[in-house]
Every structure is written in C-alpha cells, then in structure tokens.
Amino acid sequence: MTLNTCPRCTGPLGIRPALSRITTARTLTICTPCGIDEALRDADRKAPIPPTEWPITS
Ligand SMILES: [Zn+2]
C-alpha cells in the first residue's frame, strides 16, 4: 500500500482525498468515493465500516 492508495477500497486516492470520519482525529485519508460512501452511510444512520474490515472489496 502506498500513500497514494486508499486503504478503504485500495483504489487510487485521487487529487482530492477525503478524511475518514471513522476516527475522531480524522487522520485516515481515503479517496473521494469512500468519503462520499461514509457520508451516505452516516446520513442513512448506518454504522460506519470499521478500518479493521478494510479494504472493502464489494
Ligand atoms: Zn476508497
């Protein structure tokens, strides 16, 4: 895994990586689609997928 790889989906981070809301410190850098997915799960009151279950390969 490189710094340019999203740890959540193993995809490229892209030019505007997001900060995962998983941690209160928001220090995990994830790609934009993952950031959107987390936001959608949050809006849908779904539990976030913990980093221990990353990468997500669905
Ligand atoms: Zn991702």
N, CA, C, O and the ligand as a Tripos MOL2 file, in Angstrom:
@<TRIPOS>MOLECULE
protein
  233   231    59     0     0
PROTEIN
NO_CHARGES

@<TRIPOS>ATOM
      1 N           0.8580   -1.2130    0.0000 N.3       1 MET1
      2 CA          0.0000    0.0000    0.0000 C.3       1 MET1
      3 C           0.8820    1.2470    0.0000 C.2       1 MET1
      4 O           1.7980    1.3760    0.8120 O.2       1 MET1
      5 N           0.5990    2.1270   -0.8910 N.am      2 THR2
      6 CA          1.3700    3.3550   -0.9500 C.3       2 THR2
      7 C           0.5380    4.5080   -0.3820 C.2       2 THR2
      8 O          -0.6370    4.3540   -0.0520 O.2       2 THR2
      9 N           1.1690    5.6270   -0.2860 N.am      3 LEU3
     10 CA          0.4660    6.8010    0.2230 C.3       3 LEU3
     11 C          -0.6140    7.2550   -0.7450 C.2       3 LEU3
     12 O          -1.5180    8.0070   -0.3780 O.2       3 LEU3
     13 N          -0.5110    6.7920   -1.9790 N.am      4 ASN4
     14 CA         -1.4830    7.2190   -2.9710 C.3       4 ASN4
     15 C          -2.6180    6.2290   -3.1410 C.2       4 ASN4
     16 O          -3.4210    6.3440   -4.0660 O.2       4 ASN4
     17 N          -2.6800    5.2580   -2.2470 N.am      5 THR5
     18 CA         -3.7210    4.2420   -2.3360 C.3       5 THR5
     19 C          -4.7020    4.3920   -1.1830 C.2       5 THR5
     20 O          -4.3070    4.5600   -0.0300 O.2       5 THR5
     21 N          -5.9760    4.3300   -1.5110 N.am      6 CYS6
     22 CA         -6.9960    4.4150   -0.4770 C.3       6 CYS6
     23 C          -7.0010    3.1230    0.3400 C.2       6 CYS6
     24 O          -7.1390    2.0410   -0.2300 O.2       6 CYS6
     25 N          -6.8550    3.2130    1.6610 N.am      7 PRO7
     26 CA         -6.8350    1.9980    2.4770 C.3       7 PRO7
     27 C          -8.2120    1.3560    2.5940 C.2       7 PRO7
     28 O          -8.3360    0.2070    3.0180 O.2       7 PRO7
     29 N          -9.2380    2.1030    2.2170 N.am      8 ARG8
     30 CA        -10.6060    1.5930    2.3750 C.3       8 ARG8
     31 C         -11.0210    0.7220    1.2020 C.2       8 ARG8
     32 O         -11.7300   -0.2670    1.3850 O.2       8 ARG8
     33 N         -10.5900    1.0780    0.0010 N.am      9 CYS9
     34 CA        -11.0170    0.3250   -1.1720 C.3       9 CYS9
     35 C          -9.8430   -0.0850   -2.0460 C.2       9 CYS9
     36 O         -10.0330   -0.7200   -3.0840 O.2       9 CYS9
     37 N          -8.6520    0.2670   -1.6440 N.am     10 THR10
     38 CA         -7.4050    0.0010   -2.3630 C.3      10 THR10
     39 C          -7.3640    0.6910   -3.7120 C.2      10 THR10
     40 O          -6.5080    0.3810   -4.5410 O.2      10 THR10
     41 N          -8.2590    1.6050   -3.9400 N.am     11 GLY11
     42 CA         -8.2430    2.3680   -5.1880 C.3      11 GLY11
     43 C          -7.3390    3.5760   -5.0410 C.2      11 GLY11
     44 O          -6.8220    3.8450   -3.9570 O.2      11 GLY11
     45 N          -7.1510    4.2920   -6.1140 N.am     12 PRO12
     46 CA         -6.3110    5.4930   -6.0530 C.3      12 PRO12
     47 C          -6.9670    6.5850   -5.2210 C.2      12 PRO12
     48 O          -8.1870    6.7510   -5.2400 O.2      12 PRO12
     49 N          -6.1540    7.3120   -4.5030 N.am     13 LEU13
     50 CA         -6.7010    8.3690   -3.6550 C.3      13 LEU13
     51 C          -7.2320    9.5250   -4.4880 C.2      13 LEU13
     52 O          -8.1770   10.2020   -4.0830 O.2      13 LEU13
     53 N          -6.6410    9.7480   -5.6230 N.am     14 GLY14
     54 CA         -7.0860   10.8600   -6.4380 C.3      14 GLY14
     55 C          -6.4790   12.1650   -5.9630 C.2      14 GLY14
     56 O          -5.6250   12.1940   -5.0780 O.2      14 GLY14
     57 N          -6.9340   13.2260   -6.5650 N.am     15 ILE15
     58 CA         -6.3170   14.5160   -6.2880 C.3      15 ILE15
     59 C          -6.9280   15.2070   -5.0790 C.2      15 ILE15
     60 O          -6.3370   16.1270   -4.5140 O.2      15 ILE15
     61 N          -8.1140   14.7600   -4.6880 N.am     16 ARG16
     62 CA         -8.7460   15.3860   -3.5230 C.3      16 ARG16
     63 C          -9.1910   14.3160   -2.5330 C.2      16 ARG16
     64 O         -10.3870   14.0640   -2.3870 O.2      16 ARG16
     65 N          -8.2450   13.6930   -1.8570 N.am     17 PRO17
     66 CA         -8.6120   12.6640   -0.8790 C.3      17 PRO17
     67 C          -9.4210   13.2470    0.2620 C.2      17 PRO17
     68 O          -9.2600   14.4110    0.6280 O.2      17 PRO17
     69 N         -10.2850   12.4280    0.8120 N.am     18 ALA18
     70 CA        -11.1100   12.8520    1.9340 C.3      18 ALA18
     71 C         -10.5150   12.3330    3.2250 C.2      18 ALA18
     72 O          -9.6310   11.4760    3.2140 O.2      18 ALA18
     73 N         -10.9960   12.8490    4.3200 N.am     19 LEU19
     74 CA        -10.5730   12.3550    5.6190 C.3      19 LEU19
     75 C         -11.7100   11.5290    6.2030 C.2      19 LEU19
     76 O         -12.8380   12.0010    6.3480 O.2      19 LEU19
     77 N         -11.3860   10.2940    6.5310 N.am     20 SER20
     78 CA        -12.4110    9.3980    7.0510 C.3      20 SER20
     79 C         -12.9660    9.9310    8.3620 C.2      20 SER20
     80 O         -12.2360   10.4640    9.1980 O.2      20 SER20
     81 N         -14.2800    9.7730    8.5200 N.am     21 ARG21
     82 CA        -14.9100   10.1900    9.7680 C.3      21 ARG21
     83 C         -14.9280    9.0500   10.7750 C.2      21 ARG21
     84 O         -15.5350    9.1500   11.8410 O.2      21 ARG21
     85 N         -14.2480    7.9620   10.4150 N.am     22 ILE22
     86 CA        -14.1680    6.8140   11.3170 C.3      22 ILE22
     87 C         -13.5360    7.2260   12.6430 C.2      22 ILE22
     88 O         -14.0460    6.8960   13.7140 O.2      22 ILE22
     89 N         -12.4560    7.9290   12.5620 N.am     23 THR23
     90 CA        -11.7350    8.3100   13.7690 C.3      23 THR23
     91 C         -12.0600    9.7460   14.1370 C.2      23 THR23
     92 O         -12.3040   10.5860   13.2700 O.2      23 THR23
     93 N         -12.0590   10.0080   15.4010 N.am     24 THR24
     94 CA        -12.3690   11.3580   15.8470 C.3      24 THR24
     95 C         -11.2830   12.3280   15.4130 C.2      24 THR24
     96 O         -11.5280   13.5190   15.2210 O.2      24 THR24
     97 N         -10.0920   11.8010   15.2650 N.am     25 ALA25
     98 CA         -8.9890   12.6660   14.8520 C.3      25 ALA25
     99 C          -9.0240   12.9400   13.3520 C.2      25 ALA25
    100 O          -8.3700   13.8580   12.8570 O.2      25 ALA25
    101 N          -9.8120   12.1130   12.6310 N.am     26 ARG26
    102 CA         -9.9150   12.2570   11.1780 C.3      26 ARG26
    103 C          -8.5460   12.2890   10.5250 C.2      26 ARG26
    104 O          -8.2300   13.1760    9.7330 O.2      26 ARG26
    105 N          -7.7540   11.3100   10.8760 N.am     27 THR27
    106 CA         -6.4080   11.2830   10.3170 C.3      27 THR27
    107 C          -6.2660   10.2620    9.2000 C.2      27 THR27
    108 O          -5.2260   10.1840    8.5460 O.2      27 THR27
    109 N          -7.3260    9.4740    8.9830 N.am     28 LEU28
    110 CA         -7.2630    8.4860    7.9150 C.3      28 LEU28
    111 C          -7.6370    9.1420    6.5900 C.2      28 LEU28
    112 O          -8.7060    9.7380    6.4520 O.2      28 LEU28
    113 N          -6.7540    9.0210    5.6410 N.am     29 THR29
    114 CA         -7.0180    9.5950    4.3290 C.3      29 THR29
    115 C          -7.6080    8.5380    3.4130 C.2      29 THR29
    116 O          -7.0220    7.4770    3.1990 O.2      29 THR29
    117 N          -8.7790    8.8500    2.8780 N.am     30 ILE30
    118 CA         -9.4440    7.9180    1.9640 C.3      30 ILE30
    119 C          -9.8080    8.6630    0.6960 C.2      30 ILE30
    120 O          -9.7510    9.8910    0.6380 O.2      30 ILE30
    121 N         -10.1870    7.8950   -0.3270 N.am     31 CYS31
    122 CA        -10.4960    8.5250   -1.6030 C.3      31 CYS31
    123 C         -11.8750    9.1970   -1.5440 C.2      31 CYS31
    124 O         -12.6700    8.9570   -0.6350 O.2      31 CYS31
    125 N         -12.1200   10.0260   -2.5240 N.am     32 THR32
    126 CA        -13.3710   10.7830   -2.5480 C.3      32 THR32
    127 C         -14.6080    9.8800   -2.5550 C.2      32 THR32
    128 O         -15.5320   10.1350   -1.7840 O.2      32 THR32
    129 N         -14.6680    8.8260   -3.3980 N.am     33 PRO33
    130 CA        -15.8470    7.9400   -3.3580 C.3      33 PRO33
    131 C         -16.0670    7.3270   -1.9840 C.2      33 PRO33
    132 O         -17.2080    7.1970   -1.5410 O.2      33 PRO33
    133 N         -14.9960    6.9510   -1.3080 N.am     34 CYS34
    134 CA        -15.1420    6.3890    0.0270 C.3      34 CYS34
    135 C         -15.6430    7.4530    1.0020 C.2      34 CYS34
    136 O         -16.4480    7.1590    1.8850 O.2      34 CYS34
    137 N         -15.1800    8.6530    0.8460 N.am     35 GLY35
    138 CA        -15.6460    9.7420    1.7050 C.3      35 GLY35
    139 C         -17.1350    9.9680    1.5100 C.2      35 GLY35
    140 O         -17.8750   10.2020    2.4660 O.2      35 GLY35
    141 N         -17.5640    9.8930    0.2500 N.am     36 ILE36
    142 CA        -18.9860   10.0570   -0.0490 C.3      36 ILE36
    143 C         -19.7700    8.8870    0.5290 C.2      36 ILE36
    144 O         -20.8530    9.0700    1.0840 O.2      36 ILE36
    145 N         -19.2160    7.6810    0.3950 N.am     37 ASP37
    146 CA        -19.9020    6.4940    0.9090 C.3      37 ASP37
    147 C         -20.0690    6.5850    2.4170 C.2      37 ASP37
    148 O         -21.1230    6.2410    2.9520 O.2      37 ASP37
    149 N         -19.0390    7.0440    3.0930 N.am     38 GLU38
    150 CA        -19.1420    7.1890    4.5490 C.3      38 GLU38
    151 C         -20.1850    8.2350    4.9110 C.2      38 GLU38
    152 O         -20.9450    8.0640    5.8630 O.2      38 GLU38
    153 N         -20.2140    9.3080    4.1520 N.am     39 ALA39
    154 CA        -21.1900   10.3600    4.4180 C.3      39 ALA39
    155 C         -22.6110    9.8500    4.1960 C.2      39 ALA39
    156 O         -23.5240   10.1750    4.9550 O.2      39 ALA39
    157 N         -22.7870    9.0420    3.1400 N.am     40 LEU40
    158 CA        -24.1090    8.4870    2.8560 C.3      40 LEU40
    159 C         -24.5300    7.5100    3.9460 C.2      40 LEU40
    160 O         -25.6820    7.5100    4.3790 O.2      40 LEU40
    161 N         -23.5870    6.6740    4.3890 N.am     41 ARG41
    162 CA        -23.9060    5.7340    5.4660 C.3      41 ARG41
    163 C         -24.2760    6.5000    6.7340 C.2      41 ARG41
    164 O         -25.1920    6.1210    7.4640 O.2      41 ARG41
    165 N         -23.5510    7.5710    6.9750 N.am     42 ASP42
    166 CA        -23.8200    8.3750    8.1590 C.3      42 ASP42
    167 C         -25.2010    9.0080    8.0670 C.2      42 ASP42
    168 O         -25.9450    9.0450    9.0470 O.2      42 ASP42
    169 N         -25.5360    9.5060    6.8740 N.am     43 ALA43
    170 CA        -26.8270   10.1420    6.6680 C.3      43 ALA43
    171 C         -27.9620    9.1310    6.7760 C.2      43 ALA43
    172 O         -29.0870    9.4620    7.1500 O.2      43 ALA43
    173 N         -27.6290    7.8800    6.4350 N.am     44 ASP44
    174 CA        -28.6210    6.8110    6.4770 C.3      44 ASP44
    175 C         -28.6340    6.1190    7.8380 C.2      44 ASP44
    176 O         -29.3090    5.1080    8.0330 O.2      44 ASP44
    177 N         -27.8820    6.6810    8.7610 N.am     45 ARG45
    178 CA        -27.7750    6.1520   10.1210 C.3      45 ARG45
    179 C         -27.2610    4.7180   10.1470 C.2      45 ARG45
    180 O         -27.6010    3.9380   11.0360 O.2      45 ARG45
    181 N         -26.4440    4.3860    9.1660 N.am     46 LYS46
    182 CA        -25.7900    3.0840    9.1740 C.3      46 LYS46
    183 C         -24.4530    3.2130    9.9000 C.2      46 LYS46
    184 O         -23.8050    4.2600    9.8750 O.2      46 LYS46
    185 N         -24.0690    2.1310   10.5360 N.am     47 ALA47
    186 CA        -22.7920    2.1490   11.2200 C.3      47 ALA47
    187 C         -21.6650    2.2160   10.1940 C.2      47 ALA47
    188 O         -21.7320    1.5620    9.1530 O.2      47 ALA47
    189 N         -20.6520    2.9850   10.4780 N.am     48 PRO48
    190 CA        -19.5230    3.0370    9.5520 C.3      48 PRO48
    191 C         -18.7840    1.7090    9.5180 C.2      48 PRO48
    192 O         -18.7620    0.9590   10.4940 O.2      48 PRO48
    193 N         -18.1940    1.4460    8.3950 N.am     49 ILE49
    194 CA        -17.4070    0.2220    8.2660 C.3      49 ILE49
    195 C         -16.0610    0.4580    8.9420 C.2      49 ILE49
    196 O         -15.3040    1.3390    8.5350 O.2      49 ILE49
    197 N         -15.7620   -0.3260    9.9720 N.am     50 PRO50
    198 CA        -14.5230   -0.0820   10.7150 C.3      50 PRO50
    199 C         -13.2930   -0.3920    9.8700 C.2      50 PRO50
    200 O         -13.3190   -1.2750    9.0120 O.2      50 PRO50
    201 N         -12.2340    0.3350   10.1230 N.am     51 PRO51
    202 CA        -10.9980    0.1230    9.3520 C.3      51 PRO51
    203 C         -10.4700   -1.3000    9.4560 C.2      51 PRO51
    204 O          -9.7010   -1.7450    8.6040 O.2      51 PRO51
    205 N         -10.8850   -2.0180   10.5050 N.am     52 THR52
    206 CA        -10.4170   -3.3980   10.6300 C.3      52 THR52
    207 C         -11.0140   -4.2840    9.5480 C.2      52 THR52
    208 O         -10.5250   -5.3860    9.3000 O.2      52 THR52
    209 N         -12.0810   -3.7980    8.8990 N.am     53 GLU53
    210 CA        -12.6990   -4.5700    7.8220 C.3      53 GLU53
    211 C         -12.2970   -4.0550    6.4560 C.2      53 GLU53
    212 O         -12.8040   -4.5130    5.4320 O.2      53 GLU53
    213 N         -11.3830   -3.0980    6.4480 N.am     54 TRP54
    214 CA        -10.8620   -2.5980    5.1750 C.3      54 TRP54
    215 C          -9.8160   -3.5520    4.6700 C.2      54 TRP54
    216 O          -9.2410   -4.2660    5.4910 O.2      54 TRP54
    217 N          -9.5170   -3.6290    3.3870 N.am     55 PRO55
    218 CA        -10.2340   -2.9290    2.3460 C.3      55 PRO55
    219 C         -11.5650   -3.5920    1.9940 C.2      55 PRO55
    220 O         -11.7450   -4.8020    2.1310 O.2      55 PRO55
    221 N         -12.4620   -2.7700    1.5490 N.am     56 ILE56
    222 CA        -13.7720   -3.2390    1.1280 C.3      56 ILE56
    223 C         -13.6920   -3.6440   -0.3350 C.2      56 ILE56
    224 O         -13.2600   -2.8620   -1.1820 O.2      56 ILE56
    225 N         -14.1020   -4.8440   -0.6210 N.am     57 THR57
    226 CA        -13.9690   -5.3350   -1.9940 C.3      57 THR57
    227 C         -15.3100   -5.7170   -2.5700 C.2      57 THR57
    228 O         -15.4070   -6.6860   -3.3220 O.2      57 THR57
    229 N         -16.3260   -4.9890   -2.2400 N.am     58 SER58
    230 CA        -17.6600   -5.2850   -2.7670 C.3      58 SER58
    231 C         -17.8450   -4.6620   -4.1470 C.2      58 SER58
    232 O         -18.9080   -4.8040   -4.7520 O.2      58 SER58
    233 ZN        -11.5240    4.4350   -1.3290 Zn       59 ZN59
@<TRIPOS>BOND
     1     1     2 1
     2     2     3 1
     3     3     4 2
     4     3     5 am
     5     5     6 1
     6     6     7 1
     7     7     8 2
     8     7     9 am
     9     9    10 1
    10    10    11 1
    11    11    12 2
    12    11    13 am
    13    13    14 1
    14    14    15 1
    15    15    16 2
    16    15    17 am
    17    17    18 1
    18    18    19 1
    19    19    20 2
    20    19    21 am
    21    21    22 1
    22    22    23 1
    23    23    24 2
    24    23    25 am
    25    25    26 1
    26    26    27 1
    27    27    28 2
    28    27    29 am
    29    29    30 1
    30    30    31 1
    31    31    32 2
    32    31    33 am
    33    33    34 1
    34    34    35 1
    35    35    36 2
    36    35    37 am
    37    37    38 1
    38    38    39 1
    39    39    40 2
    40    39    41 am
    41    41    42 1
    42    42    43 1
    43    43    44 2
    44    43    45 am
    45    45    46 1
    46    46    47 1
    47    47    48 2
    48    47    49 am
    49    49    50 1
    50    50    51 1
    51    51    52 2
    52    51    53 am
    53    53    54 1
    54    54    55 1
    55    55    56 2
    56    55    57 am
    57    57    58 1
    58    58    59 1
    59    59    60 2
    60    59    61 am
    61    61    62 1
    62    62    63 1
    63    63    64 2
    64    63    65 am
    65    65    66 1
    66    66    67 1
    67    67    68 2
    68    67    69 am
    69    69    70 1
    70    70    71 1
    71    71    72 2
    72    71    73 am
    73    73    74 1
    74    74    75 1
    75    75    76 2
    76    75    77 am
    77    77    78 1
    78    78    79 1
    79    79    80 2
    80    79    81 am
    81    81    82 1
    82    82    83 1
    83    83    84 2
    84    83    85 am
    85    85    86 1
    86    86    87 1
    87    87    88 2
    88    87    89 am
    89    89    90 1
    90    90    91 1
    91    91    92 2
    92    91    93 am
    93    93    94 1
    94    94    95 1
    95    95    96 2
    96    95    97 am
    97    97    98 1
    98    98    99 1
    99    99   100 2
   100    99   101 am
   101   101   102 1
   102   102   103 1
   103   103   104 2
   104   103   105 am
   105   105   106 1
   106   106   107 1
   107   107   108 2
   108   107   109 am
   109   109   110 1
   110   110   111 1
   111   111   112 2
   112   111   113 am
   113   113   114 1
   114   114   115 1
   115   115   116 2
   116   115   117 am
   117   117   118 1
   118   118   119 1
   119   119   120 2
   120   119   121 am
   121   121   122 1
   122   122   123 1
   123   123   124 2
   124   123   125 am
   125   125   126 1
   126   126   127 1
   127   127   128 2
   128   127   129 am
   129   129   130 1
   130   130   131 1
   131   131   132 2
   132   131   133 am
   133   133   134 1
   134   134   135 1
   135   135   136 2
   136   135   137 am
   137   137   138 1
   138   138   139 1
   139   139   140 2
   140   139   141 am
   141   141   142 1
   142   142   143 1
   143   143   144 2
   144   143   145 am
   145   145   146 1
   146   146   147 1
   147   147   148 2
   148   147   149 am
   149   149   150 1
   150   150   151 1
   151   151   152 2
   152   151   153 am
   153   153   154 1
   154   154   155 1
   155   155   156 2
   156   155   157 am
   157   157   158 1
   158   158   159 1
   159   159   160 2
   160   159   161 am
   161   161   162 1
   162   162   163 1
   163   163   164 2
   164   163   165 am
   165   165   166 1
   166   166   167 1
   167   167   168 2
   168   167   169 am
   169   169   170 1
   170   170   171 1
   171   171   172 2
   172   171   173 am
   173   173   174 1
   174   174   175 1
   175   175   176 2
   176   175   177 am
   177   177   178 1
   178   178   179 1
   179   179   180 2
   180   179   181 am
   181   181   182 1
   182   182   183 1
   183   183   184 2
   184   183   185 am
   185   185   186 1
   186   186   187 1
   187   187   188 2
   188   187   189 am
   189   189   190 1
   190   190   191 1
   191   191   192 2
   192   191   193 am
   193   193   194 1
   194   194   195 1
   195   195   196 2
   196   195   197 am
   197   197   198 1
   198   198   199 1
   199   199   200 2
   200   199   201 am
   201   201   202 1
   202   202   203 1
   203   203   204 2
   204   203   205 am
   205   205   206 1
   206   206   207 1
   207   207   208 2
   208   207   209 am
   209   209   210 1
   210   210   211 1
   211   211   212 2
   212   211   213 am
   213   213   214 1
   214   214   215 1
   215   215   216 2
   216   215   217 am
   217   217   218 1
   218   218   219 1
   219   219   220 2
   220   219   221 am
   221   221   222 1
   222   222   223 1
   223   223   224 2
   224   223   225 am
   225   225   226 1
   226   226   227 1
   227   227   228 2
   228   227   229 am
   229   229   230 1
   230   230   231 1
   231   231   232 2
@<TRIPOS>SUBSTRUCTURE
     1 MET1         2 RESIDUE 1 A MET
     2 THR2         6 RESIDUE 1 A THR
     3 LEU3        10 RESIDUE 1 A LEU
     4 ASN4        14 RESIDUE 1 A ASN
     5 THR5        18 RESIDUE 1 A THR
     6 CYS6        22 RESIDUE 1 A CYS
     7 PRO7        26 RESIDUE 1 A PRO
     8 ARG8        30 RESIDUE 1 A ARG
     9 CYS9        34 RESIDUE 1 A CYS
    10 THR10       38 RESIDUE 1 A THR
    11 GLY11       42 RESIDUE 1 A GLY
    12 PRO12       46 RESIDUE 1 A PRO
    13 LEU13       50 RESIDUE 1 A LEU
    14 GLY14       54 RESIDUE 1 A GLY
    15 ILE15       58 RESIDUE 1 A ILE
    16 ARG16       62 RESIDUE 1 A ARG
    17 PRO17       66 RESIDUE 1 A PRO
    18 ALA18       70 RESIDUE 1 A ALA
    19 LEU19       74 RESIDUE 1 A LEU
    20 SER20       78 RESIDUE 1 A SER
    21 ARG21       82 RESIDUE 1 A ARG
    22 ILE22       86 RESIDUE 1 A ILE
    23 THR23       90 RESIDUE 1 A THR
    24 THR24       94 RESIDUE 1 A THR
    25 ALA25       98 RESIDUE 1 A ALA
    26 ARG26      102 RESIDUE 1 A ARG
    27 THR27      106 RESIDUE 1 A THR
    28 LEU28      110 RESIDUE 1 A LEU
    29 THR29      114 RESIDUE 1 A THR
    30 ILE30      118 RESIDUE 1 A ILE
    31 CYS31      122 RESIDUE 1 A CYS
    32 THR32      126 RESIDUE 1 A THR
    33 PRO33      130 RESIDUE 1 A PRO
    34 CYS34      134 RESIDUE 1 A CYS
    35 GLY35      138 RESIDUE 1 A GLY
    36 ILE36      142 RESIDUE 1 A ILE
    37 ASP37      146 RESIDUE 1 A ASP
    38 GLU38      150 RESIDUE 1 A GLU
    39 ALA39      154 RESIDUE 1 A ALA
    40 LEU40      158 RESIDUE 1 A LEU
    41 ARG41      162 RESIDUE 1 A ARG
    42 ASP42      166 RESIDUE 1 A ASP
    43 ALA43      170 RESIDUE 1 A ALA
    44 ASP44      174 RESIDUE 1 A ASP
    45 ARG45      178 RESIDUE 1 A ARG
    46 LYS46      182 RESIDUE 1 A LYS
    47 ALA47      186 RESIDUE 1 A ALA
    48 PRO48      190 RESIDUE 1 A PRO
    49 ILE49      194 RESIDUE 1 A ILE
    50 PRO50      198 RESIDUE 1 A PRO
    51 PRO51      202 RESIDUE 1 A PRO
    52 THR52      206 RESIDUE 1 A THR
    53 GLU53      210 RESIDUE 1 A GLU
    54 TRP54      214 RESIDUE 1 A TRP
    55 PRO55      218 RESIDUE 1 A PRO
    56 ILE56      222 RESIDUE 1 A ILE
    57 THR57      226 RESIDUE 1 A THR
    58 SER58      230 RESIDUE 1 A SER
    59 ZN59       233 GROUP 0 **** ****
